[in-house]
């Protein structure tokens, strides 16, 4: 191949590369403005004393030191968030596959007492949150439809009962969907704010003072924006750790076909 032939091809490749970069430039600009800049600036603001109006004052890691050593509400917020995740995520998953509906009619506690009682406020919020189970139910429906009917037919020929089919075929085959819903549900629960905002206001006795609600009140009630950003970073790290642990532990119970692990 002659040098004269290579030059036009090289120019064409350069032209194509420039065209490609121009096409993705709007997306790159949007990413830089709306994702990268806020991400990097949040690192700076988390290490400042800032009320949202005056010039931020750099204080290093003081916000994080205060969070873990002096903030009297932080531990209560972590406890409330952990209880909410532990109770709401399994409830949402069970509701999505239709198992929880049998028990709703058995609850006969007077509704007027729920939101003012530390022992009843979480069941009340969980019942409120079950309205969102419909989206998860659609995903479970898709997972159930993907289970090969041949497995059920073969098991029935061997005399398997419906209970055996459910626990030994249905649950293992939809375990990836259960993992997906567990992770997304846990992340959503750790970022819950609507329940305390609209229903409880963080009470009674800080029992529903979720971490996201503490972030909100620190920023918009107490005007401690720098401290609120530091709390956001703590929440992000907690979400990363919980998600990583969920993935790690899923290998013990999630079914995977040969060659897909």
N, C-alpha and C positions, 0 to 999 in steps of 0.2 A: 504494500500500500504506500503510495507516494505521499510526500510531505504536503503537497498541494491538496490532497484529498482530506488529510487530517485537520487542516486549518478550518475549513468550513464546518466540519463536525464539531470541533472545539468551540467555535463561535456559537453554534446552535445550542450546545449544551449549556454554555454560559447564559445565553438568552433564555433558555428554558428555566434555568436555576433562578434567574432574576424574576421571571414571571411568577414562578412558584412562591418566592419570598414575598412578592407584592400581594399575592392572593392571601397569604396567611398573616400579612402585616396587621390588618385590622384586629384579628383575633389576638395577636401578640400584644398589641397596644392595649386592648381591653383587659387581657390577663395581667399586664404590668400595672394598670391603673386600679383595677377592681379586686385583684387577688394578691399580687406580689407586694405592692406598696402597703396595703393594709396589714399584711402579714408581718412585714419587716418593721413597720411603724409600731405595731402592737408590742413587739419585743422592747422597743425603746420606752413606750408609755408605761409598760408594766414595771419599769424601774424608775418611775417618777412619782412625785406628789403633784396631782393635777386635779382641779375641780371642773375642768371643761371650759372655763372662761379665761383664766389667767394663764401666764406662761408656765409650762411644766417645769418643775424643779427636780433635777436628777438626784435620786437618793440611793442608787445602786440596788442591792438585793433586800433593802429594808422592808418592802411590801411582803416579800416571800417569808422573811424572818418573822414578821408580825403574824402572817397567816398561820404558820405552823407552831408558834410559841405563845402568842398573846391573844389572838382573836377568840373571844369567848363563844362566838356563834358558829365558828367554822366547824368544830367537831359535831355540833348539833345538826348542821347542814349536811355534812357527810353522812351522818347516821340516818337522817331522814331520807336522803337520796338513795342510800343503800337499801333501806327497807322498801322504798318505792320500787326500785328495780327488781328486787327479789320477789316481791308480791305481784307487781303488775305485769311483768314479762311472761311468766308462766301462765298467768290468768288470761292474758291476751292470746297466747298460743292455743290454750285449751279452748277458749271461746271460738277461735278461728276454725278449729276442726270439729266444732259442734259438741264438745264434751261438757262445757260449762253450763249450757242452757238448761240442763236437767235440774241444776241446783238453784237457779235464780228464784224459782217459785217457792223454795223452802225458806227464804229469808223473810222473816216477819217482824223485824225490829222497827220501832217507830222512827220514821225518817227525820222528825224534828230534832232528835237528839244526836244524830250521827255527827254532824259537823262541829259540835261543841264538846265531844267526848274524845279524849286522846286514844281510847281503845277502839273507837268505832270510825274515826275519821278516815283511816286508810281503806277499810272496806268500802266506805262511801265513795271515795275518789276512784277506787278500782272499778266500781260499777259504772261511774260516770265515764271512765276511759274506755269501757268495752264497746262504746259506739263505733270506735275506729277499727274494730276487728274485721269489718267487712272487706277492707283492702287486703288484709292477710288471708282472709278466707278465699279470695279469688286466686291468690298464689298457691294456696294449698289445693284448691280444686284442680289447677293445672298439674300440680305434682301427683295428685291421685289419679288423674287421667293417664299419666305416663307410666303407671305401674302395669307391667305386662299381665294380661288376663290369664295367660298360660300358667303363671305361678299359682293363682287361685285355683284353677281347674285341677292342676296336678296335686295340690295339697288336699283338695276336697276328695279326690279319688283315694287318697291315703287315709281319709277319715278325719281330717282336721276340722275343729269346730270354728265358729265365727270368731270367738275370742282368740284362738290360736292364729287364725289368719291375720287378725288385726295386729297382734303383738309381734309376730314372727315374719310377717310379709309386708303389711302396710307400713308400719312404723319404720322398719329398716329401709324400705325403698324410698320413703319420703324424708329420711333423716337429713339429706342435704338441704331440703326446704326448711326443716325445723331449725337447722343451724343458721340459715339465712335469716329467718324470722327472729331467732334468739339474738343474733348480733344487731340487726337493725332495731329490734325492739329495745334492747339494752341501751343502745346509743340514744334513741329517742327518749327513753325514760330518764336517762342521766341529764338530758337537756330540757326536762319538763318544767314549764313555767305557768301554763294556762290554769292548772288546777289551783295552786296557791293564789294566783293573781285574781282569778274570777270567783273563787269559792271560799277559801279559808284565810287568805292574807298571811299565810305562813304559820298560823296557829292551829289548834290551841297549844300554848306553851312550847312554841318552836317545833312542834312535832311534824309539821309539813313545810318547814323552812328549807325547801330544796336548795341545792347549791346554785342552780340557775336563778332562783328567786333572790338569793343573797346577792348574786352578781348584779341583778337588776336594781335592787334597793340600794346597794352600795353606790351605784352610778347615778341613778336618777332621783333617789330620795336623799342620800347623804352627800351627793356631789363629790364622791371619791372615785373619779374616773380611772386614775392610775392604779388604785387598789383593785378596782373591778376588773381591769385588764389583766392584772396579775392573777386574779381568781380564774379568769377565763383560761389562762395557760395551765393552771393547776387542773382544771376540769378537762382540758384537752389531753393532758398526760394521763389522767385517770382513765379516760375513754380508750386511749391507746393501749394501756396496760390490760384493761378488762377485755378488749377485743383480741389482743394477742393471746391471753390466757384461754379465752373461749376457743380460738382456733387450735391451740395446743392440746386442750383437753378433749376436743371433738374427735380426735383420732381413736379414742377409746370406745366411742359408741356410734360414730357415723359410718354407715355402710358405703363402701366404694367398690365398684367392679374392678376386676383384675386389669392392671395396666393403666388405671386412671389415678392412682395414688401418686 
